[in-house]
């Protein structure tokens, strides 16, 4: 399965289309840490992390693991663990994966800047649960929980997500 993001607000999965949110700065080919943009490109769907205290294990062919209360993700370009999971407390800048809101109840880790991670090229790029108003993300792709679970049921090893740049999306509409 190849998922395709068509900015500003659609994700295609096979013949189905879903509303989604992307980064507050749109899509960028030259993603940098903290720019608020969703990176353009094709990325592997690495694994799914979920809140087992809130949801059942998602039905998917991707690797799945529950999130732990002390789990984070390093977004500090000066740390050796940049763009990798970390245990909290962690001295460097990081995302907390065990959140009070529902945004990280299901996280799909995307293979952006991870093989190897290059400091400053962007970190913690996930597909996750959208806010009720589909407000912009910090660079991730977000869907309603029911839609995200439906998409995950279609996914398995080797599957990818392609995030089209705004220019590519505009060119297709012509």
C-alpha positions in Angstrom: 0.0 0.0 0.0 1.2 3.5 -0.8 -0.4 6.3 1.0 -0.3 9.6 -0.7 -0.7 13.0 0.9 -2.2 15.7 -1.4 -1.7 19.0 0.3 -3.3 20.8 1.9 -5.8 18.3 3.4 -6.2 14.9 1.7 -4.6 11.5 2.1 -5.3 8.8 -0.4 -5.2 5.1 0.6 -6.0 3.0 -2.5 -9.4 4.2 -3.7 -10.3 5.9 -0.4 -9.6 9.5 0.4 -9.4 10.9 3.9 -9.2 14.4 5.4 -5.9 15.1 7.0 -3.9 17.9 8.6 -0.3 18.8 7.7 2.4 21.1 9.1 1.5 24.7 9.8 4.1 25.8 7.2 2.8 23.4 4.5 5.1 21.0 2.7 8.8 21.6 2.1 11.4 19.8 0.0 14.1 21.3 2.3 12.7 20.3 5.8 14.6 21.8 8.8 14.1 21.2 12.5 11.4 23.4 13.9 10.2 24.9 10.6 6.7 23.6 11.1 6.7 22.0 7.6 5.8 18.5 6.6 8.7 17.0 4.6 8.0 16.2 0.9 9.1 12.8 -0.2 8.4 9.1 0.1 8.9 7.5 3.5 8.6 4.0 4.9 5.9 3.3 7.5 8.3 2.0 10.2 6.0 1.0 13.1 2.9 1.9 15.2 3.0 3.0 18.8 -0.3 3.3 20.7 -1.9 4.1 24.1 -2.9 0.7 25.4 -4.7 2.3 28.3 -7.0 4.1 25.8 -7.3 1.8 22.7 -7.1 -1.8 21.7 -4.1 -2.8 19.6 -4.5 -1.4 16.1 -5.3 -3.9 13.4 -2.4 -3.6 11.0 0.4 -5.6 9.4 3.0 -3.1 10.6 5.0 -3.7 13.8 3.0 -2.5 16.8 4.0 -1.6 20.3 2.3 0.1 23.2 3.8 3.5 24.3 5.3 3.7 27.8 4.7 6.7 30.2 8.5 7.4 30.1 8.8 7.3 26.3 9.9 10.4 24.4 11.5 11.2 21.0 14.6 13.4 20.7 14.2 16.5 18.6 17.5 18.1 19.7 20.0 18.3 16.8 22.9 18.5 19.3 22.1 15.2 20.9 23.5 11.8 19.7 20.0 10.4 20.0 18.6 13.0 17.5 15.4 11.7 15.8 15.3 8.5 17.9 13.1 7.3 20.8 14.5 8.2 24.3 13.5 7.4 27.9 12.4 10.2 30.1 13.6 12.2 31.9 15.9 13.2 29.0 18.1 16.3 29.2 17.9 17.3 25.6 14.8 18.7 23.8 12.3 16.0 23.1 8.6 15.2 22.4 6.7 13.4 25.1 4.8 10.5 23.6 2.5 9.8 26.6 0.3 12.9 26.2 -2.8 14.1 28.0 -4.6 14.9 24.8 -5.4 12.2 22.3 -3.1 13.4 19.5 -0.5 10.6 20.2 -3.0 7.8 21.0 -1.8 6.2 17.8 1.5 7.2 16.2 2.9 5.8 13.0 6.7 6.4 12.9 7.6 7.6 9.4 11.1 6.9 7.9 12.0 10.5 7.5 15.6 11.5 8.2 16.4 8.2 10.1 18.8 6.3 7.9 21.0 7.9 9.2 19.6 10.9 11.0 21.2 14.1 9.9 21.2 16.8 12.6 18.8 19.6 11.8 17.0 17.9 8.9 13.8 17.3 10.9 12.7 14.8 13.6 9.6 13.2 15.1 7.8 13.1 11.8 4.8 10.9 12.5 1.3 10.1 11.2 -1.0 10.6 14.2 -4.4 11.5 15.4 -5.7 14.9 14.2 -7.1 17.5 16.6 -10.9 17.8 16.4 -10.6 21.0 14.3 -7.9 19.5 12.1 -5.5 22.2 13.2 -2.0 22.2 11.7 0.7 19.9 13.0 4.4 20.7 13.7 5.3 18.8 10.6 3.4 15.5 10.9 0.4 14.1 9.0 -2.7 13.8 11.1 -6.1 12.0 10.5 -9.2 11.4 12.6 -8.7 8.4 14.8 -11.3 6.3 13.0 -9.7 7.1 9.6 -6.2 6.4 10.9 -7.3 3.0 12.2 -9.0 2.3 8.9 -5.8 3.2 7.0 -3.6 1.1 9.3 -5.8 -1.9 8.7 -4.7 -1.7 5.0 -1.0 -1.4 5.8 1.8 -3.9 6.1 5.6 -4.3 5.9 7.2 -2.4 3.0 4.4 0.1 2.7 5.1 3.8 2.3 3.6 7.3 2.5 4.4 9.9 -0.2 4.0 13.5 0.7 3.6 15.6 -2.4 4.9 19.1 -2.4 2.4 21.9 -3.1 4.0 22.4 -6.5 3.6 18.7 -7.5 0.0 18.8 -6.3 -0.7 21.9 -8.3 0.9 20.5 -11.4 -1.3 17.4 -11.2 -4.5 19.5 -11.1 -3.5 21.3 -14.4 
